[in-house]
Amino acid sequence: MAEQLLDQVRDVAEGQIDFEGQKLVELLVNVTLALTGVVSFLVGYVLQDIKLALQIGLAGTALTFILAVPPWPFYNRNPVKWLQVGGGLVPPQSLIVDEKSFR
């Protein structure tokens, strides 16, 4: 029981995400940072308040950090199935190099 729980904690802490998850993270980071920049600039410009603009920018950056850094489970929806080490390989009957046969 304790070992199963420890294995689950290890899986979460390892931080494995697949290639599609990496693409999703990149999209989320770009979109959230761009929207944060636009919103903070517009709010700061309209209200003429640089402090509020910086606070909005920092809050958006913190939100982006929370979205991107932890290995959330939805970033690993398409895990890569790697081949086993040395598994499934049939050794060749003979190897031919420069017209010489080796066994």
N, C-alpha and C positions, 0 to 999 in steps of 0.2 A: 504493500500500500504506500509506504513512504517512498519507495524507489520510483513508483509510477508518478507520484507527485513531483519528485525531484526531476524526473525526465521531462515532465511538462514544463517545469520552470526553466530547465536548460533549453528546451525548444524555443521558448519565448525569448530568453536572454540571448540566444545565438544571433538572432536578427537576420534570418534568411528571408530574402525576398527574391522573386523571380524577375525575369527580364521585362515582362509586361508590367509588373509592379514598379520597376524602376522607371519605366516610361510614364506611368501614372503619377508617380512622385514628382517627376520633372514637370509634368503638366500642371499639377496642383501648385507647386512652388512658383512657377512662372505666373500663373493666373492670380494667386493670392497676393504675391508681391506687387504685381502690376495694379491690381484693384486697390490695394492698400495705398500705393503711391498716388494714384489718381484721386481717391477719396480724401486722403489727408491734405493734398495740395488744394483741392477745391474747397474743403471746409476751412482750411487756414486762410485761403484767399478771400472767400466770401465774408468770413467773420473777422478777418484781419487779426488772427490769433495764432502766433507761431507756436506757442506752448501747446495748444490743443492739436495743432497739426503734427507736432512731434510725438505727442501722446498717442494719437491715432496710428502714426507710422510705427511706433514701438509695439503697440498692441497687435497690429497686423503682422509684424515680424515675429512676435511671440506665438501667434496663432499658426503661422507658417512653420515655425520650429516644432510645434506640437504635432502638426500634421505630417511633417516630413521625417523627423529623426527617429521616433520609435518604430520598430518593425511591426506595424499593425498587421493583423491576420489577412485583411483584404488585399495586402500587397503580395501575398503568396498564393493566389488562386490558381496559378498555372505553373506548378513546380516542374523543374527540369528532371527528367528521368535519365540518370546517368547510367552508363554501362558498368557492370561489376568488374572489378580488377581481375584481369586474366580470365574472366568467365566467358564462355561461349566461343572462344577462339579455338579453332582446330589447327593443330600444327601442320604445316605443309609436308607432303610426302617427300618432296625434294625441292631444293632451292637452286635456281639456275642463275648464275652470275657470269657474265662474259663467256657464255657457252660452256661453262663448267657446272656440273651438277654436284650439289652438296646435300648430305642427309643429316 
